[in-house]
Amino acid sequence: MSYQILSATAASITELKRNPMGTVKEGEGHAVAILNRNEPAFYCVPPELFAYYVELAEDAELNRIADERMKSPDVVTVSLDDL
């Protein structure tokens, strides 16, 4: 079975064990695919990129909630003068 590698940089688990920080730096701020027997086992991401992914996931969840609420018939009309 073939797997798609979703990063420009890949390293083996052995390389990661030998030099963890060097492996992360190889990605130059991007994800590094960690391979086990030439198959992706996981992706190693720097903290800044992980924070960005978490923010994207939170935004997607908030958008889902907003879309769900837009379908609700419980609409309240408010004028700016009432605020």
Phi and psi restraints in degrees (value plus and minus 20) as a CYANA .aco file:
   2 SER   PHI    -122.2   -82.2
   2 SER   PSI     127.1   167.1
   3 TYR   PHI    -140.2  -100.2
   3 TYR   PSI     125.9   165.9
   4 GLN   PHI    -105.7   -65.7
   4 GLN   PSI     109.9   149.9
   5 ILE   PHI    -112.8   -72.8
   5 ILE   PSI     100.4   140.4
   6 LEU   PHI    -119.0   -79.0
   6 LEU   PSI      15.3    55.3
   7 SER   PHI    -170.7  -130.7
   7 SER   PSI     139.4   179.4
   8 ALA   PHI     -99.3   -59.3
   8 ALA   PSI     -38.6     1.4
   9 THR   PHI    -139.1   -99.1
   9 THR   PSI     117.2   157.2
  10 ALA   PHI    -153.9  -113.9
  10 ALA   PSI     128.7   168.7
  11 ALA   PHI    -166.5  -126.5
  11 ALA   PSI     136.2   176.2
  12 SER   PHI    -103.9   -63.9
  12 SER   PSI     142.7   182.7
  13 ILE   PHI     -80.8   -40.8
  13 ILE   PSI     -55.9   -15.9
  14 THR   PHI     -80.5   -40.5
  14 THR   PSI     -64.7   -24.7
  15 GLU   PHI     -82.4   -42.4
  15 GLU   PSI     -60.7   -20.7
  16 LEU   PHI     -83.3   -43.3
  16 LEU   PSI     -63.3   -23.3
  17 LYS   PHI     -83.9   -43.9
  17 LYS   PSI     -60.6   -20.6
  18 ARG   PHI     -88.5   -48.5
  18 ARG   PSI     -60.7   -20.7
  19 ASN   PHI    -168.9  -128.9
  19 ASN   PSI      58.5    98.5
  20 PRO   PHI     -78.3   -38.3
  20 PRO   PSI     -68.9   -28.9
  21 MET   PHI     -89.4   -49.4
  21 MET   PSI     -55.3   -15.3
  22 GLY   PHI     -84.1   -44.1
  22 GLY   PSI     -57.8   -17.8
  23 THR   PHI     -84.9   -44.9
  23 THR   PSI     -63.2   -23.2
  24 VAL   PHI     -85.0   -45.0
  24 VAL   PSI     -61.4   -21.4
  25 LYS   PHI     -85.5   -45.5
  25 LYS   PSI     -47.8    -7.8
  26 GLU   PHI     -78.1   -38.1
  26 GLU   PSI     -51.9   -11.9
  27 GLY   PHI     -93.8   -53.8
  27 GLY   PSI     -31.1     8.9
  28 GLU   PHI      30.7    70.7
  28 GLU   PSI      27.1    67.1
  29 GLY   PHI      70.0   110.0
  29 GLY   PSI     -23.7    16.3
  30 HIS   PHI    -128.2   -88.2
  30 HIS   PSI     151.9   191.9
  31 ALA   PHI     -88.3   -48.3
  31 ALA   PSI     127.9   167.9
  32 VAL   PHI    -139.0   -99.0
  32 VAL   PSI     104.5   144.5
  33 ALA   PHI     -97.2   -57.2
  33 ALA   PSI     107.1   147.1
  34 ILE   PHI    -121.1   -81.1
  34 ILE   PSI     102.6   142.6
  35 LEU   PHI    -123.1   -83.1
  35 LEU   PSI     122.1   162.1
  36 ASN   PHI    -143.6  -103.6
  36 ASN   PSI      93.6   133.6
  37 ARG   PHI      34.3    74.3
  37 ARG   PSI      25.2    65.2
  38 ASN   PHI      44.7    84.7
  38 ASN   PSI       1.0    41.0
  39 GLU   PHI    -144.2  -104.2
  39 GLU   PSI     120.3   160.3
  40 PRO   PHI     -83.4   -43.4
  40 PRO   PSI     106.1   146.1
  41 ALA   PHI    -118.4   -78.4
  41 ALA   PSI     -59.9   -19.9
  42 PHE   PHI    -187.7  -147.7
  42 PHE   PSI     153.2   193.2
  43 TYR   PHI    -135.5   -95.5
  43 TYR   PSI     116.5   156.5
  44 CYS   PHI    -123.9   -83.9
  44 CYS   PSI     102.4   142.4
  45 VAL   PHI    -145.0  -105.0
  45 VAL   PSI     124.3   164.3
  46 PRO   PHI     -90.5   -50.5
  46 PRO   PSI     139.2   179.2
  47 PRO   PHI     -75.9   -35.9
  47 PRO   PSI     -58.9   -18.9
  48 GLU   PHI     -83.0   -43.0
  48 GLU   PSI     -61.9   -21.9
  49 LEU   PHI     -89.5   -49.5
  49 LEU   PSI     -58.9   -18.9
  50 PHE   PHI     -82.2   -42.2
  50 PHE   PSI     -62.9   -22.9
  51 ALA   PHI     -80.7   -40.7
  51 ALA   PSI     -59.4   -19.4
  52 TYR   PHI     -83.5   -43.5
  52 TYR   PSI     -63.6   -23.6
  53 TYR   PHI     -83.1   -43.1
  53 TYR   PSI     -60.9   -20.9
  54 VAL   PHI     -83.5   -43.5
  54 VAL   PSI     -61.9   -21.9
  55 GLU   PHI     -82.9   -42.9
  55 GLU   PSI     -61.4   -21.4
  56 LEU   PHI     -81.0   -41.0
  56 LEU   PSI     -62.4   -22.4
  57 ALA   PHI     -85.3   -45.3
  57 ALA   PSI     -61.2   -21.2
  58 GLU   PHI     -83.9   -43.9
  58 GLU   PSI     -62.4   -22.4
  59 ASP   PHI     -82.2   -42.2
  59 ASP   PSI     -61.5   -21.5
  60 ALA   PHI     -83.4   -43.4
  60 ALA   PSI     -60.9   -20.9
  61 GLU   PHI     -85.8   -45.8
  61 GLU   PSI     -62.9   -22.9
  62 LEU   PHI     -83.8   -43.8
  62 LEU   PSI     -58.6   -18.6
  63 ASN   PHI     -84.3   -44.3
  63 ASN   PSI     -59.4   -19.4
  64 ARG   PHI     -83.0   -43.0
  64 ARG   PSI     -63.6   -23.6
  65 ILE   PHI     -83.5   -43.5
  65 ILE   PSI     -64.5   -24.5
  66 ALA   PHI     -82.5   -42.5
  66 ALA   PSI     -63.0   -23.0
  67 ASP   PHI     -82.4   -42.4
  67 ASP   PSI     -59.9   -19.9
  68 GLU   PHI     -84.4   -44.4
  68 GLU   PSI     -61.9   -21.9
  69 ARG   PHI     -89.7   -49.7
  69 ARG   PSI     -49.6    -9.6
  70 MET   PHI     -86.2   -46.2
  70 MET   PSI     -45.4    -5.4
  71 LYS   PHI    -100.2   -60.2
  71 LYS   PSI     -36.0     4.0
  72 SER   PHI     -92.3   -52.3
  72 SER   PSI     118.4   158.4
  73 PRO   PHI     -97.8   -57.8
  73 PRO   PSI     -23.9    16.1
  74 ASP   PHI    -101.2   -61.2
  74 ASP   PSI      55.1    95.1
  75 VAL   PHI    -121.8   -81.8
  75 VAL   PSI     111.2   151.2
  76 VAL   PHI    -132.5   -92.5
  76 VAL   PSI     106.3   146.3
  77 THR   PHI    -114.3   -74.3
  77 THR   PSI     109.8   149.8
  78 VAL   PHI    -152.8  -112.8
  78 VAL   PSI     117.9   157.9
  79 SER   PHI    -117.2   -77.2
  79 SER   PSI     136.6   176.6
  80 LEU   PHI     -83.7   -43.7
  80 LEU   PSI     -50.3   -10.3
  81 ASP   PHI     -87.1   -47.1
  81 ASP   PSI     -49.4    -9.4
  82 ASP   PHI     -94.3   -54.3
  82 ASP   PSI     -38.1     1.9
